[in-house]
Amino acid sequence: MTTVELIYFRECPNISLARERLLQAFAAAGITPQWQEWERNDPASPTHACAYGSPTILVNGRDVTGIEPSTDSAGACRVYTHASSTTDGAPNVDAIATALRKPHATARARAGWHSSFAALPAIAAAALPKLTCPACWPAYSGLLSSMGVSFINYTPYLFPLTAAFLLVSLIALGWRAPRRRGYGSLWFGLAASAVLLVGKFAFDSDIAMYAGMAVLVAASLWNAWPHARREAAGNCPACVSTATKP
């Protein structure tokens, strides 16, 4: 969960500007606005609020402009120098929005890679050989018994098991697809599943089965791969009491 904090002191004339830009940044990042405000001179405010000037915006404990906390000049109004060399009393919208997007982008990336793991059980089930030779069962039984494992003819359950695991992987590909890379990976996954099932269980074709596996893996990786989002760097130098560039 992303924690957003606005630190200020009551006499600061730039509080309204900071709140306005916070709202604009939340809208730009596509996130529901929610933040906590701390009046730095209020005894109920946390200790870290006393280490920043006013106004300061923190996202997950980090200043959106990258400035480190300092108690030496924390009691002054902050003056922000922007990339356009203009100055005013609040961080720019791009800097705030970039800071807001980072934790959400990381969470989406993790969710994408976790969803790709759903294809692994289907691939493992599809890779199991069909025990279609009853004459070979005694050999299988003897080999497994020597390892202390009972022989079970799983062939009747192999098709429904593989189909069920493929369904789970397709649901994972389609889950929140518009927020990731669209439905392209889902269509490739559907095609791969059809080729895998028909190739293995209808034509007993290893080539078709492995081709379906390869396309399914590719679709899962495509779905999980994070976007190369082009964002403003948010390089908004800031200082306290005087406008200087870092």
Protein Blocks (a to p, Z undefined) as FASTA:
>chain_A
ZZddddddfklcklmmmmmmmmmmmmmnopacddddddfklmkbcfklmmcccddddeeh
iafklpacdfklmmpccddddfkopacfbdcfklmmmmmmmmmmmmmmmmmmmmmmmmmm
mmmmmmpccdfbfklmmmmmmmmmmnopacddfklmmmmmmmmmmmmmmmmmmgoklmmn
ojmlmmmmmmmmmmmmmmmmmnopaklmmmmmmmmmmmmmmmmpccdddddekiacddeh
iacdZZ
